[in-house]
């Protein structure tokens, strides 16, 4: 029997999967009933996704719009609840459909139970969503 990854290990593994553009593997890190929240989502963008399938549907087109190159700054803070971490990070890359660079800072509060993500609150900069080419969730509609 394998010991599940700690929340910090699972989070860092998930970042590697995003860099590899392996969205199905990243989605597999989620509990079937996991919840992804965007407390600062601007109007017209989802504020809450419930369930692994909804998260997979949302993330499906991510690599077609944002080409992540690196997470040069990642700091994981352990909370008093062992299953929850707070992450400060920066993601850099480029927007695929424009010549614009992508440079975003985030704070995430992530809870992992039984080796799977059950809750992820993503506090990203909503002003960045105004950049052309960032609306990957609406792709294909």
Secondary structure as a PSIPRED ss2 file (coil, helix, strand):
# PSIPRED VFORMAT (PSIPRED V4.0)

   1 X C   1.000  0.000  0.000
   2 X C   1.000  0.000  0.000
   3 X C   1.000  0.000  0.000
   4 X C   1.000  0.000  0.000
   5 X C   1.000  0.000  0.000
   6 X C   1.000  0.000  0.000
   7 X H   0.000  1.000  0.000
   8 X H   0.000  1.000  0.000
   9 X H   0.000  1.000  0.000
  10 X H   0.000  1.000  0.000
  11 X H   0.000  1.000  0.000
  12 X H   0.000  1.000  0.000
  13 X H   0.000  1.000  0.000
  14 X H   0.000  1.000  0.000
  15 X H   0.000  1.000  0.000
  16 X H   0.000  1.000  0.000
  17 X H   0.000  1.000  0.000
  18 X H   0.000  1.000  0.000
  19 X H   0.000  1.000  0.000
  20 X C   1.000  0.000  0.000
  21 X C   1.000  0.000  0.000
  22 X C   1.000  0.000  0.000
  23 X H   0.000  1.000  0.000
  24 X H   0.000  1.000  0.000
  25 X H   0.000  1.000  0.000
  26 X H   0.000  1.000  0.000
  27 X H   0.000  1.000  0.000
  28 X C   1.000  0.000  0.000
  29 X C   1.000  0.000  0.000
  30 X E   0.000  0.000  1.000
  31 X E   0.000  0.000  1.000
  32 X E   0.000  0.000  1.000
  33 X E   0.000  0.000  1.000
  34 X E   0.000  0.000  1.000
  35 X E   0.000  0.000  1.000
  36 X E   0.000  0.000  1.000
  37 X E   0.000  0.000  1.000
  38 X C   1.000  0.000  0.000
  39 X C   1.000  0.000  0.000
  40 X C   1.000  0.000  0.000
  41 X C   1.000  0.000  0.000
  42 X C   1.000  0.000  0.000
  43 X C   1.000  0.000  0.000
  44 X C   1.000  0.000  0.000
  45 X C   1.000  0.000  0.000
  46 X C   1.000  0.000  0.000
  47 X C   1.000  0.000  0.000
  48 X E   0.000  0.000  1.000
  49 X E   0.000  0.000  1.000
  50 X E   0.000  0.000  1.000
  51 X C   1.000  0.000  0.000
  52 X H   0.000  1.000  0.000
  53 X H   0.000  1.000  0.000
  54 X H   0.000  1.000  0.000
  55 X H   0.000  1.000  0.000
  56 X H   0.000  1.000  0.000
  57 X H   0.000  1.000  0.000
  58 X H   0.000  1.000  0.000
  59 X H   0.000  1.000  0.000
  60 X C   1.000  0.000  0.000
  61 X C   1.000  0.000  0.000
  62 X H   0.000  1.000  0.000
  63 X H   0.000  1.000  0.000
  64 X H   0.000  1.000  0.000
  65 X H   0.000  1.000  0.000
  66 X E   0.000  0.000  1.000
  67 X E   0.000  0.000  1.000
  68 X E   0.000  0.000  1.000
  69 X E   0.000  0.000  1.000
  70 X E   0.000  0.000  1.000
  71 X E   0.000  0.000  1.000
  72 X E   0.000  0.000  1.000
  73 X E   0.000  0.000  1.000
  74 X E   0.000  0.000  1.000
  75 X E   0.000  0.000  1.000
  76 X E   0.000  0.000  1.000
  77 X E   0.000  0.000  1.000
  78 X E   0.000  0.000  1.000
  79 X C   1.000  0.000  0.000
  80 X C   1.000  0.000  0.000
  81 X C   1.000  0.000  0.000
  82 X C   1.000  0.000  0.000
  83 X C   1.000  0.000  0.000
  84 X E   0.000  0.000  1.000
  85 X E   0.000  0.000  1.000
  86 X E   0.000  0.000  1.000
  87 X E   0.000  0.000  1.000
  88 X E   0.000  0.000  1.000
  89 X E   0.000  0.000  1.000
  90 X E   0.000  0.000  1.000
  91 X E   0.000  0.000  1.000
  92 X E   0.000  0.000  1.000
  93 X E   0.000  0.000  1.000
  94 X E   0.000  0.000  1.000
  95 X E   0.000  0.000  1.000
  96 X C   1.000  0.000  0.000
  97 X C   1.000  0.000  0.000
  98 X C   1.000  0.000  0.000
  99 X C   1.000  0.000  0.000
 100 X C   1.000  0.000  0.000
 101 X E   0.000  0.000  1.000
 102 X E   0.000  0.000  1.000
 103 X E   0.000  0.000  1.000
 104 X E   0.000  0.000  1.000
 105 X E   0.000  0.000  1.000
 106 X E   0.000  0.000  1.000
 107 X E   0.000  0.000  1.000
 108 X E   0.000  0.000  1.000
 109 X E   0.000  0.000  1.000
 110 X E   0.000  0.000  1.000
 111 X E   0.000  0.000  1.000
 112 X E   0.000  0.000  1.000
 113 X E   0.000  0.000  1.000
 114 X C   1.000  0.000  0.000
 115 X C   1.000  0.000  0.000
 116 X E   0.000  0.000  1.000
 117 X E   0.000  0.000  1.000
 118 X E   0.000  0.000  1.000
 119 X E   0.000  0.000  1.000
 120 X E   0.000  0.000  1.000
 121 X E   0.000  0.000  1.000
 122 X E   0.000  0.000  1.000
 123 X E   0.000  0.000  1.000
 124 X E   0.000  0.000  1.000
 125 X C   1.000  0.000  0.000
 126 X H   0.000  1.000  0.000
 127 X H   0.000  1.000  0.000
 128 X H   0.000  1.000  0.000
 129 X H   0.000  1.000  0.000
 130 X H   0.000  1.000  0.000
 131 X C   1.000  0.000  0.000
 132 X C   1.000  0.000  0.000
 133 X C   1.000  0.000  0.000
 134 X C   1.000  0.000  0.000
 135 X C   1.000  0.000  0.000
 136 X H   0.000  1.000  0.000
 137 X H   0.000  1.000  0.000
 138 X H   0.000  1.000  0.000
 139 X C   1.000  0.000  0.000
 140 X C   1.000  0.000  0.000
 141 X C   1.000  0.000  0.000
